[in-house]
Amino acid sequence: MKRILLPVFLLLLLGACTMPPTVPAQGAPTPTPSAPTAPPPTPTPERPLAARVNGQPIYLVDYERQVAQYQDALAASGVDIASPEGQERLRQMRAQILEWMIEQVLIEQAAAGMGITVTDEEVQVAVAQLVQDAGSQEAFQERLERSGMTLTDLQAQLRAELLRARVLEQVQATVPERAEQVHARHILVDTRERAEALLGQIQVGADFAQLARIHSQDESTRDAGGDLGWFPRGVLLAPEVEEVAFSLQAGQVGPVVQSQFGYHIVQTLERKQDEPISPEHRQLLQDWAVQSWLESLWNQAVIERFVGD
């Protein structure tokens, strides 16, 4: 499932155009005095919902407010909302906004369990930064009014974004800075028969790197003799190759292994038990950690949607 981050307050920074009026939240009717013999009052109907996440409501009025803001942003960018293309983009946008709002609730629920909060003071600091970026309080207020948002709306959105960032930073922090790593190389071909034939040549003394330069279909490593460099677990796009590389001792060549890309011959050149993870690989592992964590939230959640196509 594709997930996106849609920070509404960025519309403020971009100077979004004036929004149409939004539907006010439905409140409880004003009670009126009644005689002792009057029938009991009718219960207040539940406010219309866009979704419910683990029992927590997402109100339709909040969803429609988000949609209206992004619809205005599309129009301001020159998209003809009435055109077929504009209607399709609007349809996709509505679905994406609902998914983001659901994910935000999931993150807020997880944050509560993790003991992570955002203080009012931190929100005020973020608002002050936006004021500074706008150049003056007057310019900030003008942008806020053009966006169709109230200061309360902006503060709520900033709080949500700060909370999301803080939670995801904690998830990323679970990735270690050091790990076991291997230095390996591989040859990728399209059939098992070709792979087995090349493996046979390697086993009788053929040069692995030279065969990789001639036969490997992995253009990113072919010119380097199939060299994959040093890597920890969890970074290769072909986990089958990674599994073989970590199962071998230095100098060993593994059996032919199949992945989604084709058939591989893998040789482990060196091993290190405890090596610093490169910034590039650590960022990749952190991205995978966040994605896996978010997917687990979605998979474990009870989600009811009440809007859509």
C-alpha positions as CSV (number, residue, x, y, z in Angstrom):
1,M,0.0,0.0,0.0
2,K,1.4,3.4,-1.0
3,R,1.7,5.8,1.9
4,I,2.4,9.5,1.7
5,L,3.0,12.3,4.0
6,L,0.8,15.3,3.3
7,P,1.7,18.1,5.6
8,V,-1.1,20.6,5.2
9,F,1.0,23.4,6.7
10,L,3.2,23.3,3.6
11,L,0.3,24.9,1.7
12,L,0.8,27.9,4.1
13,L,4.4,28.1,3.1
14,L,3.5,28.0,-0.6
15,G,0.8,30.6,-0.2
16,A,-2.2,28.4,-1.1
17,C,-5.2,30.1,-2.5
18,T,-8.4,31.0,-0.6
19,M,-10.4,27.9,0.3
20,P,-14.2,27.6,0.0
21,P,-16.1,27.4,3.2
22,T,-15.9,24.1,4.9
23,V,-18.8,22.3,6.6
24,P,-18.8,23.1,10.3
25,A,-18.7,20.3,12.8
26,Q,-22.0,19.1,13.9
27,G,-22.5,19.9,17.6
28,A,-25.0,18.8,20.2
29,P,-28.4,20.6,20.1
30,T,-29.0,23.2,22.7
31,P,-31.1,21.6,25.5
32,T,-34.4,23.2,26.3
33,P,-36.3,23.1,29.6
34,S,-39.1,20.5,29.6
35,A,-42.0,19.7,31.9
36,P,-41.6,16.6,34.1
37,T,-44.1,14.8,31.9
38,A,-42.2,15.4,28.7
39,P,-40.6,12.4,26.9
40,P,-36.9,11.9,27.3
41,P,-34.6,13.9,24.9
42,T,-33.6,12.3,21.6
43,P,-29.9,11.2,21.8
44,T,-27.6,13.3,19.8
45,P,-26.7,11.5,16.5
46,E,-23.1,10.4,16.0
47,R,-21.1,12.8,13.9
48,P,-20.5,11.5,10.3
49,L,-17.3,9.5,10.0
50,A,-14.8,9.2,7.2
51,A,-13.1,6.2,8.9
52,R,-12.6,4.5,12.3
53,V,-9.1,3.2,13.3
54,N,-9.0,0.7,16.2
55,G,-12.2,2.3,17.4
56,Q,-10.9,5.9,17.1
57,P,-13.0,8.1,14.7
58,I,-11.8,10.2,11.9
59,Y,-14.6,12.7,11.3
60,L,-15.9,13.4,7.9
61,V,-15.7,17.2,8.4
62,D,-11.9,16.9,9.1
63,Y,-11.4,14.7,6.0
64,E,-13.4,17.1,3.8
65,R,-11.4,20.1,5.1
66,Q,-8.1,18.3,4.1
67,V,-9.6,17.5,0.7
68,A,-10.7,21.1,0.1
69,Q,-7.2,22.4,0.9
70,Y,-5.5,20.1,-1.5
71,Q,-8.1,20.7,-4.2
72,D,-7.3,24.4,-3.9
73,A,-3.6,23.6,-4.1
74,L,-4.2,21.6,-7.4
75,A,-6.2,24.5,-8.8
76,A,-3.5,27.0,-7.8
77,S,-0.9,24.9,-9.6
78,G,-2.9,25.2,-12.9
79,V,-4.8,21.9,-12.9
80,D,-8.3,22.1,-14.4
81,I,-10.3,20.3,-11.7
82,A,-13.2,19.9,-14.1
83,S,-11.2,18.1,-16.8
84,P,-11.1,14.3,-16.9
85,E,-7.4,14.4,-15.8
86,G,-8.2,16.8,-13.0
87,Q,-11.1,14.6,-11.8
88,E,-8.8,11.5,-11.8
89,R,-6.2,13.3,-9.8
90,L,-8.8,14.5,-7.4
91,R,-10.1,11.0,-7.0
92,Q,-6.6,9.7,-6.3
93,M,-5.9,12.6,-4.0
94,R,-9.0,11.9,-1.9
95,A,-7.9,8.3,-1.4
96,Q,-4.4,9.3,-0.5
97,I,-5.6,11.8,2.0
98,L,-7.8,9.3,3.8
99,E,-4.9,6.8,3.9
100,W,-2.6,9.4,5.3
101,M,-5.2,10.4,8.0
102,I,-5.6,6.7,8.9
103,E,-1.8,6.3,9.2
104,Q,-1.5,9.4,11.3
105,V,-4.0,8.0,13.8
106,L,-2.0,4.7,13.8
107,I,1.2,6.6,14.6
108,E,-0.5,8.7,17.3
109,Q,-1.8,5.5,18.9
110,A,1.7,3.9,18.7
111,A,3.2,7.1,20.1
112,A,1.0,6.9,23.2
113,G,2.2,3.4,23.8
114,M,5.8,4.5,23.4
115,G,5.4,7.4,25.7
116,I,6.2,10.0,23.0
117,T,4.5,13.4,23.1
118,V,4.9,16.9,21.7
119,T,4.5,19.8,24.0
120,D,2.6,23.1,23.4
121,E,5.9,24.9,23.6
122,E,7.4,22.8,20.8
123,V,4.4,23.6,18.6
124,Q,4.8,27.3,19.4
125,V,8.4,27.1,18.4
126,A,7.4,25.6,15.0
127,V,4.8,28.3,14.5
128,A,7.4,31.0,15.3
129,Q,9.6,29.5,12.7
130,L,6.9,29.8,10.1
131,V,6.3,33.4,11.1
132,Q,10.0,34.1,10.7
133,D,10.0,32.4,7.3
134,A,7.0,34.5,6.2
135,G,9.0,37.7,7.1
136,S,6.5,39.2,9.5
137,Q,3.5,38.4,11.6
138,E,1.3,40.3,9.1
139,A,2.6,38.2,6.2
140,F,2.2,35.0,8.2
141,Q,-1.4,36.0,9.0
142,E,-2.1,36.8,5.4
143,R,-0.8,33.4,4.2
144,L,-2.8,31.7,7.0
145,E,-6.0,33.4,5.8
146,R,-5.3,32.6,2.2
147,S,-4.8,28.9,3.0
148,G,-8.3,28.8,4.6
149,M,-6.8,27.5,7.9
150,T,-7.1,28.8,11.4
151,L,-4.2,29.1,13.7
152,T,-5.8,26.2,15.7
153,D,-5.8,24.1,12.4
154,L,-2.2,24.9,11.8
155,Q,-1.1,24.1,15.4
156,A,-2.9,20.7,15.2
157,Q,-1.1,19.9,11.9
158,L,2.2,20.9,13.2
159,R,1.7,18.8,16.3
160,A,0.9,15.8,14.2
161,E,3.9,16.3,11.9
162,L,6.3,16.7,14.9
163,L,4.9,13.6,16.6
164,R,5.3,11.6,13.4
165,A,8.9,12.7,13.0
166,R,9.7,11.9,16.6
167,V,8.2,8.4,16.5
168,L,9.9,7.5,13.2
169,E,13.2,8.8,14.5
170,Q,12.9,6.4,17.4
171,V,12.1,3.5,15.0
172,Q,15.2,4.5,13.0
173,A,17.3,4.5,16.1
174,T,16.7,0.7,16.5
175,V,19.1,0.2,13.6
176,P,22.6,-0.6,15.0
177,E,25.7,1.4,13.9
178,R,27.9,-1.8,13.6
179,A,27.1,-5.3,12.3
180,E,28.6,-8.4,10.7
181,Q,29.4,-7.8,7.1
182,V,30.7,-9.6,4.0
183,H,32.5,-8.6,0.9
184,A,31.1,-10.6,-2.0
185,R,30.6,-10.7,-5.8
186,H,28.2,-12.4,-8.1
187,I,27.3,-13.3,-11.7
188,L,23.7,-12.9,-12.9
189,V,22.3,-14.7,-15.9
190,D,18.9,-15.5,-17.2
191,T,18.8,-19.3,-17.1
192,R,19.8,-22.0,-14.6
193,E,21.6,-23.9,-17.4
194,R,23.9,-20.9,-18.2
195,A,24.6,-20.4,-14.5
196,E,25.4,-24.0,-13.9
197,A,27.8,-24.0,-16.9
198,L,29.6,-20.9,-15.6
199,L,29.8,-22.4,-12.1
200,G,31.4,-25.5,-13.6
201,Q,34.1,-23.3,-15.2
202,I,34.8,-21.5,-11.9
203,Q,35.1,-24.8,-10.1
204,V,37.8,-25.9,-12.4
205,G,39.8,-22.7,-12.1
206,A,38.2,-20.0,-14.4
207,D,38.6,-16.4,-13.2
208,F,35.3,-15.4,-11.5
209,A,35.8,-11.6,-12.2
210,Q,36.6,-12.2,-15.9
211,L,33.5,-14.4,-16.4
212,A,31.4,-11.7,-14.6
213,R,32.6,-9.0,-17.0
214,I,31.8,-11.2,-20.0
215,H,28.5,-12.8,-19.0
216,S,26.8,-11.0,-16.0
217,Q,23.6,-9.2,-16.8
218,D,23.9,-7.0,-13.7
219,E,25.1,-3.8,-15.4
220,S,25.7,-2.1,-12.0
221,T,28.5,-4.6,-11.1
222,R,29.5,-6.2,-14.3
223,D,32.4,-3.9,-15.1
224,A,33.8,-4.4,-11.6
225,G,33.9,-8.2,-12.0
226,G,30.5,-8.6,-10.2
227,D,31.9,-6.9,-7.0
228,L,29.0,-6.1,-4.6
229,G,31.4,-4.5,-2.1
230,W,30.9,-4.7,1.7
231,F,27.4,-5.0,3.0
232,P,25.5,-6.0,6.2
233,R,22.4,-8.1,6.2
234,G,19.2,-6.5,4.9
235,V,20.5,-4.2,2.1
236,L,20.6,-6.2,-1.1
237,L,17.6,-6.2,-3.4
238,A,18.0,-9.9,-3.8
239,P,17.8,-11.4,-0.3
240,E,18.6,-14.9,-1.8
241,V,22.0,-13.6,-2.8
242,E,22.6,-12.1,0.6
243,E,21.6,-15.3,2.3
244,V,24.2,-17.3,0.3
245,A,26.9,-14.7,0.8
246,F,26.5,-14.8,4.6
247,S,26.5,-18.7,4.6
248,L,29.9,-18.9,2.9
249,Q,33.4,-18.6,4.3
250,A,35.9,-16.3,2.7
251,G,36.9,-17.6,-0.7
252,Q,34.0,-20.0,-1.1
253,V,31.6,-20.1,-4.1
254,G,28.0,-21.1,-3.4
255,P,25.6,-23.1,-5.5
256,V,23.4,-21.4,-8.1
257,V,20.6,-19.5,-6.5
258,Q,17.5,-18.0,-8.1
259,S,16.0,-14.5,-7.3
260,Q,13.4,-12.3,-9.0
261,F,16.2,-11.0,-11.2
262,G,17.4,-14.4,-12.5
263,Y,20.1,-16.9,-11.5
264,H,23.2,-16.0,-9.5
265,I,26.6,-17.4,-8.7
266,V,27.9,-15.9,-5.5
267,Q,31.4,-15.8,-4.0
268,T,32.2,-14.5,-0.6
269,L,35.6,-12.8,-0.6
270,E,36.0,-11.5,3.0
271,R,34.0,-11.5,6.3
272,K,34.1,-9.1,9.3
273,Q,32.2,-9.9,12.5
274,D,31.8,-6.3,13.8
275,E,32.2,-3.5,11.3
276,P,30.8,0.1,11.2
277,I,27.8,0.3,8.8
278,S,28.3,2.9,6.1
279,P,26.0,5.9,6.2
280,E,24.5,4.9,2.9
281,H,23.7,1.3,4.1
282,R,22.5,2.6,7.5
283,Q,20.1,5.0,5.9
284,L,18.8,2.1,3.7
285,L,18.3,-0.1,6.8
286,Q,16.5,2.7,8.6
287,D,14.2,3.2,5.7
288,W,13.4,-0.5,5.7
289,A,12.9,-0.4,9.4
290,V,10.3,2.4,9.1
291,Q,8.5,0.7,6.2
292,S,8.4,-2.6,8.1
293,W,7.2,-0.9,11.3
294,L,4.4,1.0,9.5
295,E,3.3,-2.1,7.7
296,S,3.0,-3.9,11.0
297,L,0.8,-1.1,12.3
298,W,-1.5,-1.4,9.3
299,N,-1.6,-5.2,9.4
300,Q,-2.6,-5.3,13.1
301,A,-5.1,-2.5,12.9
302,V,-8.9,-2.7,12.7
303,I,-9.8,-0.1,10.1
304,E,-13.3,0.8,8.8
305,R,-13.6,3.2,5.9
306,F,-16.9,5.1,5.2
307,V,-15.8,7.2,2.2
308,G,-14.4,6.3,-1.2
309,D,-15.3,5.5,-4.7
